[in-house]
């Protein structure tokens, strides 16, 4: 494979980026160029276990996901705020734990400092990683259930179930630490 082959994949790279970053169209063109340079520098890593197009698409998708995480981190509220938090931090916790329906424990974030919430998220990541990943992809990073399902290799219904279970686990853990 040559650099010309990579450049020929520009439209496929753009489509992969658009699928992930459709809410950030201004970031796509720069990312496409960065991905082309990244792939050009890694041509020696291509092992031909899959088609070249598949390999390029996977790299483009992963790079777009990484870019989305950076953009979301800049845009979203951070759990790295000072202990004690702010109203925005509490709202973030409510979104993380909420499911859009009546919650018998409203504003659970008001009863915990952010360190406790961070520890609970770390516990969830360690003990229920797939549930944590589904929750992160859909609730924190804003991906669709369909995208999360494809990324995790499960059905969209399983994504919804895992998000529900992740929220329930977090609620139970936070209630016991109260």
C-alpha positions as a Markdown table, in Angstrom:
| # | Residue | x | y | z |
|---|---|---|---|---|
| 1 | Unk | 0.0 | 0.0 | 0.0 |
| 2 | Unk | 1.1 | 3.5 | -0.7 |
| 3 | Unk | 0.2 | 7.0 | 0.3 |
| 4 | Unk | -1.8 | 7.4 | -2.9 |
| 5 | Unk | -4.0 | 4.5 | -1.7 |
| 6 | Unk | -4.6 | 6.3 | 1.6 |
| 7 | Unk | -5.5 | 9.5 | -0.1 |
| 8 | Unk | -8.0 | 7.6 | -2.3 |
| 9 | Unk | -9.7 | 6.6 | 0.9 |
| 10 | Unk | -10.4 | 10.3 | 1.8 |
| 11 | Unk | -14.2 | 10.0 | 1.2 |
| 12 | Unk | -14.4 | 6.8 | 3.3 |
| 13 | Unk | -12.4 | 8.5 | 6.1 |
| 14 | Unk | -14.7 | 11.5 | 5.9 |
| 15 | Unk | -17.8 | 9.3 | 6.1 |
| 16 | Unk | -16.4 | 7.5 | 9.1 |
| 17 | Unk | -15.7 | 10.8 | 10.8 |
| 18 | Unk | -19.1 | 12.2 | 9.9 |
| 19 | Unk | -20.8 | 9.2 | 11.5 |
| 20 | Unk | -19.1 | 9.9 | 14.8 |
| 21 | Unk | -18.8 | 13.7 | 14.7 |
| 22 | Unk | -22.0 | 14.8 | 12.9 |
| 23 | Unk | -22.7 | 17.3 | 15.8 |
| 24 | Unk | -19.2 | 18.9 | 15.2 |
| 25 | Unk | -19.0 | 19.4 | 11.4 |
| 26 | Unk | -16.2 | 22.0 | 11.8 |
| 27 | Unk | -13.9 | 19.4 | 13.3 |
| 28 | Unk | -14.2 | 16.9 | 10.5 |
| 29 | Unk | -12.0 | 18.3 | 7.7 |
| 30 | Unk | -9.0 | 18.8 | 10.0 |
| 31 | Unk | -9.5 | 15.4 | 11.5 |
| 32 | Unk | -9.6 | 13.8 | 8.0 |
| 33 | Unk | -6.2 | 15.3 | 7.2 |
| 34 | Unk | -4.8 | 14.2 | 10.5 |
| 35 | Unk | -6.1 | 10.7 | 9.9 |
| 36 | Unk | -4.5 | 10.6 | 6.4 |
| 37 | Unk | -1.1 | 11.5 | 7.9 |
| 38 | Unk | -1.6 | 9.1 | 10.8 |
| 39 | Unk | -2.4 | 6.2 | 8.4 |
| 40 | Unk | 0.4 | 7.1 | 6.0 |
| 41 | Unk | 2.8 | 6.8 | 8.9 |
| 42 | Unk | 1.5 | 3.4 | 9.8 |
| 43 | Unk | 1.3 | 1.7 | 6.4 |
| 44 | Unk | 3.9 | -0.7 | 7.6 |
| 45 | Unk | 1.5 | -1.9 | 10.3 |
| 46 | Unk | -1.1 | -3.0 | 7.8 |
| 47 | Unk | -1.2 | -6.9 | 8.1 |
| 48 | Unk | -3.8 | -7.6 | 5.3 |
| 49 | Unk | -5.9 | -9.7 | 7.8 |
| 50 | Unk | -8.8 | -7.6 | 6.6 |
| 51 | Unk | -9.2 | -5.4 | 3.5 |
| 52 | Unk | -7.3 | -2.1 | 3.4 |
| 53 | Unk | -10.6 | -0.2 | 3.4 |
| 54 | Unk | -11.7 | -1.9 | 6.6 |
| 55 | Unk | -8.4 | -1.2 | 8.3 |
| 56 | Unk | -8.6 | 2.5 | 7.2 |
| 57 | Unk | -12.2 | 2.7 | 8.3 |
| 58 | Unk | -11.4 | 1.3 | 11.8 |
| 59 | Unk | -8.5 | 3.7 | 12.3 |
| 60 | Unk | -10.7 | 6.6 | 11.2 |
| 61 | Unk | -13.5 | 5.6 | 13.5 |
| 62 | Unk | -11.2 | 5.2 | 16.5 |
| 63 | Unk | -9.6 | 8.6 | 15.8 |
| 64 | Unk | -13.0 | 10.2 | 15.4 |
| 65 | Unk | -14.1 | 8.7 | 18.8 |
| 66 | Unk | -11.0 | 10.0 | 20.4 |
| 67 | Unk | -11.6 | 13.5 | 18.9 |
| 68 | Unk | -15.2 | 13.3 | 20.1 |
| 69 | Unk | -14.1 | 12.5 | 23.6 |
| 70 | Unk | -11.8 | 15.6 | 23.6 |
| 71 | Unk | -14.6 | 17.8 | 22.3 |
| 72 | Unk | -17.0 | 16.5 | 24.9 |
| 73 | Unk | -14.5 | 16.9 | 27.6 |
| 74 | Unk | -14.1 | 20.6 | 26.7 |
| 75 | Unk | -17.9 | 21.0 | 26.4 |
| 76 | Unk | -19.2 | 18.9 | 29.2 |
| 77 | Unk | -19.0 | 19.3 | 32.9 |
| 78 | Unk | -16.0 | 17.7 | 34.4 |
| 79 | Unk | -16.0 | 15.4 | 37.3 |
| 80 | Unk | -12.6 | 16.8 | 38.1 |
| 81 | Unk | -14.2 | 19.8 | 39.6 |
| 82 | Unk | -13.4 | 20.7 | 43.2 |
| 83 | Unk | -14.8 | 18.5 | 45.9 |
| 84 | Unk | -18.1 | 19.7 | 47.0 |
| 85 | Unk | -19.0 | 20.6 | 43.5 |
| 86 | Unk | -21.3 | 23.2 | 41.9 |
| 87 | Unk | -24.9 | 23.2 | 40.8 |
| 88 | Unk | -23.7 | 22.2 | 37.3 |
| 89 | Unk | -21.8 | 19.2 | 38.8 |
| 90 | Unk | -25.0 | 18.1 | 40.5 |
| 91 | Unk | -27.0 | 18.5 | 37.3 |
| 92 | Unk | -24.4 | 16.3 | 35.5 |
| 93 | Unk | -24.8 | 13.6 | 38.2 |
| 94 | Unk | -28.6 | 13.8 | 37.8 |
| 95 | Unk | -28.2 | 13.3 | 34.0 |
| 96 | Unk | -25.8 | 10.4 | 34.6 |
| 97 | Unk | -28.1 | 8.7 | 37.1 |
| 98 | Unk | -31.5 | 9.7 | 35.6 |
| 99 | Unk | -33.4 | 7.8 | 33.0 |
| 100 | Unk | -35.9 | 10.5 | 31.9 |
| 101 | Unk | -38.6 | 9.2 | 34.2 |
| 102 | Unk | -39.7 | 10.0 | 37.7 |
| 103 | Unk | -36.9 | 9.3 | 40.1 |
| 104 | Unk | -37.8 | 8.4 | 43.7 |
| 105 | Unk | -34.3 | 9.7 | 44.7 |
| 106 | Unk | -34.1 | 13.1 | 43.0 |
| 107 | Unk | -30.8 | 14.9 | 42.9 |
| 108 | Unk | -28.9 | 12.1 | 44.5 |
| 109 | Unk | -25.7 | 14.1 | 43.7 |
| 110 | Unk | -26.7 | 16.7 | 46.4 |
| 111 | Unk | -26.0 | 14.1 | 49.1 |
| 112 | Unk | -22.5 | 13.1 | 47.9 |
| 113 | Unk | -19.3 | 14.9 | 47.2 |
| 114 | Unk | -17.7 | 14.4 | 43.8 |
| 115 | Unk | -15.0 | 12.2 | 45.2 |
| 116 | Unk | -17.6 | 9.7 | 46.3 |
| 117 | Unk | -19.2 | 9.8 | 42.9 |
| 118 | Unk | -15.8 | 9.4 | 41.1 |
| 119 | Unk | -15.1 | 6.4 | 43.3 |
| 120 | Unk | -18.5 | 4.9 | 42.5 |
| 121 | Unk | -17.9 | 5.4 | 38.8 |
| 122 | Unk | -14.4 | 3.7 | 39.1 |
| 123 | Unk | -16.1 | 0.8 | 41.0 |
| 124 | Unk | -18.6 | 0.5 | 38.2 |
| 125 | Unk | -15.9 | 0.5 | 35.6 |
| 126 | Unk | -14.0 | -2.2 | 37.5 |
| 127 | Unk | -16.9 | -4.5 | 38.3 |
| 128 | Unk | -19.4 | -3.9 | 35.5 |
| 129 | Unk | -17.2 | -2.7 | 32.6 |
| 130 | Unk | -19.6 | -3.3 | 29.8 |
| 131 | Unk | -22.4 | -1.5 | 31.6 |
| 132 | Unk | -20.0 | 1.3 | 32.4 |
| 133 | Unk | -18.9 | 1.6 | 28.7 |
| 134 | Unk | -22.6 | 1.6 | 27.5 |
| 135 | Unk | -23.4 | 4.4 | 30.0 |
| 136 | Unk | -20.3 | 6.4 | 29.0 |
| 137 | Unk | -20.9 | 6.1 | 25.3 |
| 138 | Unk | -24.6 | 7.1 | 25.3 |
| 139 | Unk | -25.0 | 9.3 | 28.4 |
| 140 | Unk | -21.7 | 11.0 | 28.8 |
| 141 | Unk | -20.4 | 11.2 | 25.2 |
| 142 | Unk | -23.8 | 11.5 | 23.5 |
| 143 | Unk | -23.6 | 8.6 | 21.0 |
| 144 | Unk | -26.7 | 6.9 | 19.8 |
| 145 | Unk | -27.8 | 3.5 | 21.2 |
| 146 | Unk | -27.2 | 2.1 | 17.7 |
| 147 | Unk | -23.6 | 3.4 | 17.5 |
| 148 | Unk | -22.9 | 2.1 | 21.0 |
| 149 | Unk | -24.4 | -1.3 | 20.1 |
| 150 | Unk | -22.1 | -1.5 | 17.0 |
| 151 | Unk | -19.1 | -0.4 | 19.0 |
| 152 | Unk | -19.7 | -2.8 | 21.8 |
| 153 | Unk | -20.8 | -5.6 | 19.6 |
| 154 | Unk | -24.2 | -6.0 | 21.2 |
| 155 | Unk | -27.8 | -5.2 | 20.2 |
| 156 | Unk | -29.4 | -1.7 | 20.9 |
| 157 | Unk | -31.8 | -3.4 | 23.3 |
| 158 | Unk | -28.8 | -4.7 | 25.3 |
| 159 | Unk | -27.3 | -1.2 | 25.3 |
| 160 | Unk | -30.5 | 0.2 | 26.9 |
| 161 | Unk | -30.5 | -2.7 | 29.4 |
| 162 | Unk | -26.8 | -2.1 | 30.3 |
| 163 | Unk | -27.4 | 1.6 | 30.8 |
| 164 | Unk | -30.3 | 0.8 | 33.1 |
| 165 | Unk | -28.2 | -1.7 | 35.1 |
| 166 | Unk | -25.3 | 0.8 | 35.3 |
| 167 | Unk | -27.6 | 3.5 | 36.7 |
| 168 | Unk | -29.2 | 1.1 | 39.1 |
| 169 | Unk | -25.8 | -0.1 | 40.3 |
| 170 | Unk | -24.6 | 3.5 | 40.8 |
| 171 | Unk | -27.8 | 4.4 | 42.7 |
| 172 | Unk | -27.5 | 1.4 | 45.0 |
| 173 | Unk | -23.8 | 2.1 | 45.7 |
| 174 | Unk | -24.4 | 5.8 | 46.4 |
| 175 | Unk | -27.3 | 5.1 | 48.7 |
| 176 | Unk | -25.2 | 2.6 | 50.7 |
| 177 | Unk | -22.4 | 5.2 | 51.0 |
| 178 | Unk | -24.8 | 7.9 | 52.2 |
